[in-house]
Amino acid sequence: MQFMITTWQLLSYLRKLVISLLFLFAYSEAIPNQGTIPLPNQGIIQSNGLTAGMGLGYLSRSGCKNLWTWTIHGNYFYDSYVSAGPSLKFLGGNLDSTNNLVNQKYSGNLRFTHIQEKYAVFIGPILSFDNTNLNALRNEFSHIGEGPEASNNTECKELFEKTGSSIGYHSGAGFLIAPNWGFTLGHSFDWMLTGSHIVSFSTSIAYSLREHFEKFMENTKNTWVSLEYSISPNQSKSNTHGLILGIVLGF
């Protein structure tokens, strides 16, 4: 019964996603974008072509040691309104005095974007896996809704026991406040095969380096650096906070 309820919740979220997409494009206007606009998770807007980014930072929660995180990602823009791409995120460090963690997550995303001269908004689905082992994935899908297995008994294990393969969506907005300065707001929702879910919010400040370096002018369409803060609310314990310094290049 718990799985059936969770499934209907997932269908409800997907329905809201479809409605949001219809609303987004019903009011979309084809305004040419002369420059670029930063987006959450070390992202940017381009009229076409490839973007590649990476970020380095940490996650923290009260009572647990900080964990380091490193991300790399790419996106291909078919045009200014539709893009897609993969990402890989590493997470590692000591959970407490006796336990450590090394985790990696592979994701693929599709993004639909509405662009104006000074801002852009987007929404789209995300599909994520903790590994690429087909046998492990098959076993995970065969136990949908059964909940996570208890692998250890640390006080910080709840920070990661809900991770696993997931389906969800991400959305957000980017704003230009000056020709080379921008800020972003982001939101994501992941529904795990275990039946749990993770919600995250983020904001960042970004700066364009392209106009200041000749090599960037010659070899890239866009070059932005950003500092992003994220928070994942948790009802049972303290929230998870993250800080990531990133760079993204457009080609």
C-alpha positions in Angstrom: 0.0 0.0 0.0 2.8 2.3 0.8 4.3 1.9 -2.7 0.9 2.5 -4.3 0.5 5.8 -2.4 4.0 6.8 -3.4 3.2 6.0 -7.1 0.2 8.2 -7.1 2.3 11.0 -5.5 4.8 10.6 -8.4 2.0 10.8 -11.0 0.8 13.9 -9.3 4.2 15.5 -9.6 4.6 14.5 -13.2 1.2 16.0 -14.0 2.3 19.3 -12.4 5.4 19.1 -14.5 3.5 18.7 -17.8 1.1 21.6 -16.8 4.1 23.8 -16.0 5.7 23.0 -19.4 2.4 23.9 -21.3 2.1 27.1 -19.3 5.8 28.0 -20.0 5.6 27.6 -23.8 2.1 29.1 -24.1 3.6 32.4 -23.1 7.0 32.0 -24.7 8.2 34.7 -27.2 11.1 34.2 -29.6 13.4 37.0 -28.3 16.9 36.7 -29.6 19.5 36.2 -26.9 22.6 38.3 -27.8 24.6 37.3 -24.7 24.1 34.6 -22.1 22.5 34.0 -18.7 23.8 31.9 -15.8 21.6 29.0 -14.5 21.7 26.8 -11.3 24.2 23.9 -11.0 26.9 25.6 -13.0 24.7 26.1 -16.0 24.4 28.7 -18.7 22.1 29.6 -21.6 23.4 29.4 -25.2 21.7 29.7 -28.6 23.3 26.4 -29.6 26.3 24.2 -29.1 27.9 22.4 -26.2 28.6 23.5 -22.6 30.9 21.8 -20.1 31.2 22.6 -16.4 32.6 21.3 -13.1 32.3 22.2 -9.4 34.0 21.5 -6.2 32.6 22.0 -2.7 31.2 20.3 0.4 28.0 19.2 2.2 27.4 19.6 5.9 24.9 18.7 8.5 24.8 19.4 12.2 26.4 16.5 14.1 28.2 15.0 11.0 31.5 15.7 9.5 31.7 17.7 6.2 31.7 15.6 3.0 33.5 16.7 -0.1 31.6 16.8 -3.4 32.9 17.1 -7.0 30.7 17.3 -10.1 31.2 17.3 -13.8 28.5 17.8 -16.5 27.8 18.6 -20.1 24.8 19.9 -22.0 24.0 20.2 -25.7 21.8 23.0 -26.8 19.7 22.1 -29.9 18.5 25.7 -29.8 18.0 28.3 -27.0 14.9 26.5 -25.7 15.8 22.8 -25.6 18.9 21.2 -24.2 20.0 17.8 -22.7 23.0 16.2 -21.2 24.7 13.9 -18.6 26.3 14.6 -15.3 28.4 12.8 -12.8 28.6 13.6 -9.1 31.1 12.3 -6.5 30.6 12.5 -2.8 33.1 11.3 -0.2 34.5 11.7 3.3 34.1 10.5 6.9 30.5 10.1 8.2 31.8 9.9 11.8 34.8 8.7 13.7 34.6 5.1 12.4 32.8 5.2 9.0 33.6 6.8 5.7 31.7 7.1 2.4 32.5 7.2 -1.3 29.4 7.6 -3.5 28.9 8.5 -7.2 25.7 9.3 -9.0 25.1 9.4 -12.8 22.3 11.5 -14.2 20.7 12.5 -17.4 18.5 15.6 -17.8 16.3 17.3 -20.4 15.7 21.1 -20.0 13.0 23.3 -21.6 13.9 27.0 -21.3 12.0 30.3 -21.8 14.4 33.2 -22.4 14.0 36.9 -22.1 16.7 39.6 -22.5 17.6 39.7 -18.8 16.3 36.4 -17.4 15.6 32.8 -18.3 13.5 30.1 -16.6 13.6 26.4 -17.2 12.1 23.1 -16.1 12.7 19.5 -17.1 13.0 15.8 -16.0 16.0 14.1 -14.5 16.9 10.4 -14.3 19.7 9.3 -11.9 21.5 6.1 -11.1 24.0 5.3 -8.3 26.0 3.0 -10.6 26.1 1.6 -14.1 26.2 -2.1 -13.2 23.2 -3.6 -15.0 22.8 -6.5 -12.5 22.8 -4.1 -9.6 20.2 -1.9 -11.4 18.1 -4.9 -12.2 18.1 -5.9 -8.5 17.3 -2.4 -7.4 14.3 -2.2 -9.8 13.1 -5.6 -8.6 12.8 -4.2 -5.0 11.0 -1.0 -5.7 9.3 0.4 -2.6 10.9 -1.9 -0.1 13.0 0.8 1.5 16.8 1.1 2.0 18.8 -1.8 3.5 20.4 -1.1 6.9 24.2 -1.2 6.1 25.5 0.4 9.2 24.3 2.1 12.4 25.9 5.5 12.4 24.1 8.6 13.5 24.7 10.2 10.1 23.6 7.4 7.9 20.2 9.1 7.3 22.0 11.6 5.2 22.6 9.0 2.6 20.3 6.0 3.2 17.6 7.5 0.9 20.0 7.7 -2.1 19.6 5.4 -5.0 18.2 5.4 -8.5 15.6 8.1 -8.9 13.3 10.0 -11.3 12.4 13.6 -10.7 12.6 17.1 -12.1 14.7 20.3 -11.8 13.6 23.8 -12.4 15.1 27.3 -11.9 15.8 30.7 -13.1 18.8 32.9 -14.0 18.9 36.7 -13.9 21.4 39.3 -15.3 22.0 42.2 -12.9 24.9 43.6 -14.9 26.6 42.7 -18.2 29.0 40.3 -16.4 27.0 39.6 -13.2 24.1 37.3 -12.6 22.4 35.3 -9.9 20.3 32.1 -10.0 17.5 30.3 -8.1 17.1 26.5 -8.4 14.8 23.7 -7.2 14.9 19.9 -7.6 12.8 17.0 -6.6 14.0 13.3 -6.7 11.7 10.4 -6.1 13.7 7.3 -5.1 12.9 3.7 -6.0 12.8 3.1 -2.3 9.7 5.3 -2.0 11.4 8.2 -0.3 12.1 11.6 -1.8 14.7 14.4 -1.6 13.9 18.1 -2.2 16.7 20.7 -2.7 16.8 24.5 -3.2 19.8 26.5 -4.3 21.0 30.0 -5.1 24.2 31.3 -6.6 26.1 34.4 -7.7 27.9 34.2 -11.1 30.5 36.3 -13.0 31.5 36.2 -16.7 35.2 35.9 -17.3 35.2 35.7 -21.1 35.6 39.5 -21.8 38.7 39.6 -19.5 40.9 36.9 -21.1 42.0 36.6 -24.7 42.1 32.8 -24.7 38.5 32.6 -23.6 37.5 35.1 -26.2 39.2 33.1 -28.9 38.1 29.6 -27.8 34.8 29.8 -26.1 31.4 31.4 -26.5 30.9 31.8 -22.8 32.9 31.4 -19.6 31.3 31.8 -16.2 32.4 31.1 -12.6 29.9 30.8 -9.8 29.5 30.2 -6.1 26.4 28.2 -5.2 24.7 27.5 -1.9 22.1 24.7 -1.6 19.9 23.4 1.2 17.9 20.1 1.5 15.3 20.3 4.2 14.8 17.4 6.5 11.9 17.0 8.8 13.5 14.5 11.2 16.9 16.1 11.7 18.8 19.2 10.8 19.0 20.4 7.1 21.8 19.5 4.7 23.8 22.5 3.5 26.1 22.7 0.5 28.6 25.1 -1.0 30.1 24.7 -4.5 32.6 26.8 -6.5 32.1 26.1 -10.2 33.1 27.0 -13.7 31.2 26.4 -17.0 32.5 26.9 -20.6 30.4 27.2 -23.7 31.6 26.1 -27.2 
